[in-house]
C-alpha cells in the first residue's frame, strides 16, 4: 500500500468520511458475539488439607462455592483416597457471563503414604482431554462443553523450607498437561523477609528440577505503560504468597476482609500484606491466555500423542477407545481388524458404484454437491 | 477409577467487582492482532458490474477485472475460478480479503451445470480445512480459504428470475451463504424496482431457496428481529462505481448520465449503502461463523459418514488416506 493510501485509510474513523469501508467494526461484532456466548473456565486447586484452599477460592471470586462444607476429622482422612470435587458457578458481571468450575482435590497429601495420590488427579485431567477430543472428532459438534482444566493452583505449605518431595513429583507429573501456578499458602505465617527467602528458594528448586510452571506472557509493545508495569510486577512476584479470608474485620475505620490477630489485622486485599490481589489480577487478565495455552499446547500434545498411539476411527469419525483402553499391542490387533473391515467396505462401495455407473448414461447429471 | 462429585449453582451473586468483563477486552485485542480473513465469491454472467461492485464495497481495487473494456475482455470457454487476495487495513484492523471471481458463469450457449466448478471449488476449500483439522500435528491457526459469502448477481430484467438463477441458488444455498443482489439497478425506476424485488422474493420463497441470513440460524429474538428486517429488504438493488463526481459541493461515487448523476451511496438512488452496512459493518463476523459452524460442519459430517471414516494424518505420512 502506498504511503498516501496508508494515510488515507488511517485517518478515517468517521463512518461518513469517504474512504471508510466499515470493517474496522469487525472487533465490535466479535465482541457482541463473545458477550452473548460467555466464557467457560476450569480451575483446579491442589494442596494438602488445611492450606486454606477453599477459603482462598471463595475470596478470589467473592462468592461462596462451598456452602455445605463439612471438614472431616483425621481418622476419616486416613481412610479416604483423593477425591475430585467439581463445583460450577455462573457469575455475571456487566453483562459478561463466566461459567467457572473449580475442581477441588480433597485427600491430596493426606494419607500416610502419599505415593499414589496424584494418579487420580492426572486421570481426571486426561479424562477431560479425552472427552474433548472425542467431542471434537464426533459428528455433532454444535454444543461441545469445554471441561478441560485451564489452570492448576498448586498450594505450597509456608512451613517448610521450600518444595517438598511430593510437591516436586506432582508438579513434574502435571506440568505437561496443565498450566501450573504455584501459590504459597497462608502467607501470614511468614514475615516479609521469610517470604522473599522462601520464594527465591522455591524458584531455585523449580529451576533445578526442570519444572515448567505457567509463564506470564510479556506485555506487547503497544500496550500502555501501566499495563507493562503491572505485568513486570506480576512476573517478579511469582510464586504468589497469599492469604484468604471471608470475614469482614473492622480496621482503620473501614471494613476489610482479613484475619484478626491480637497483634494486628492481616488484610487480604492489601498488596503490602500479601499477593492476593496480584493472584486475582493475574488470573483475570490472563484467563484468555490460560485457555489458549491449554488449547494450543497441552491439549494438542495430548491429542497428537493419543492419535499416534492409535486413534481408531469408526465409520463415524473418531471414536477412540476409553482412557484406560487396551495396551498398544492389543490396539494394533484391533486396528488391523478394523482396517481390513474398512477396506472391504470401501471395495464393496466401489463395486456398487461402478455397477450403478455402468447403467447410467454419461450425461453427468448430478446435483453438483459431491466431492 | 476415581469418584467425582459435581455440584452446580446458577446466578451466584458477587460481593464485589472482580473484572470478568475485562476478558472481553483481552479477546478483542487478541483478535485484532491476529487479523481477519474474509473470502467473498462473486457470481453472475458477465456485464453485470460484479467487479465494480466489489471494488466499491471495499473502496479498493480488489478485483482486477473492472479496469474497463480492454483487450483482455475474453469470455472463457468454461467457468473459471480466480481468487485474488489483498490485505486491507482500517482503524487498526487488518483484513485479508480474497475475492473469488467466476468468469464464464452463465455466458455460454449451453449453461447446464455451469455451477459444478463453483460447487467443486467451495467443497475443495472445506476439504482443505478438514484435512488440516484432522492432522496429528496441526497448525495453531488453520488458514481459512472457505467461501464465507457468495454474492449472486441477478440481472435487472424487471421480469423475474432466470432459470439459471433459480438452479444455481437452489443448489448452492445448501453449501454456502448466498446473498442475492440485483445488479445495475439504475436501469429501473423506483416502482419497477420494488415490483421486481417483490417478485424475486416470492420466487425465491416458492423454490425454497434460503438465502443469507437464513431463518433457521437466528440465535435469539434480537437476531431474529434484526434479520427479519434485512430479509424483507433483500435482494438489495445496487449500483457500483469507482468514479467520483461533484454533487452539491460534495464528492460522491456515482455514474454520470445526461439526465443526472446516480449516487451510489445515496439511499434514495439505490441500496448499495444497505448492502455495505449489512455485509461489512454488521454481519461480517456472522457470515464467517455460519460458514464455520453450519456449512462446514455439514460438509464434515457428510465426509465422516461417507467414506467409512478419516485417518489422522501426520506430517511425514505419505500414505494417501481415504480423504
Interface residues (C-beta under 8 A of the other chain):
Chain A: X1 X6 X9 X10 X12 X13 X18 X19 X20 X21 X22 X23 X24 X25 X26 X27 X29 X30 X31 X33 X34 X35 X36 X39 X61 X62 X63 X81 X82 X83 X84 X85 X86 X87 X88 X89 X90 X91 X92 X93 X94 X95 X96 X98 X120 X123 X124 X139 X140 X141 X142 X220 X280 X281 X284 X285 X287 X288 X289 X296 X300 X303 X304 X307 X308 X311 X313 X314 X315 X316 X317 X318 X324 X342 X345 X346 X349 X364 X365 X366 X367 X368 X369 X371
Chain B: X1 X2 X3 X4 X5 X6 X7 X8 X9 X10 X11 X12 X13 X14 X15 X16 X17 X18 X19 X20 X21 X22 X23 X24 X26 X27 X28 X30 X31 X32 X33 X36 X38 X57 X58 X59 X88 X89 X90 X91 X92 X93 X95 X113 X115 X116 X119 X120 X123 X124 X127 X136 X137 X138 X140 X171 X172 X174 X175 X219 X220 X251 X276 X277 X280 X281 X282 X283 X284 X285 X286 X289 X293 X297 X301 X303 X304 X305 X307 X308 X309 X310 X311 X312 X314 X322
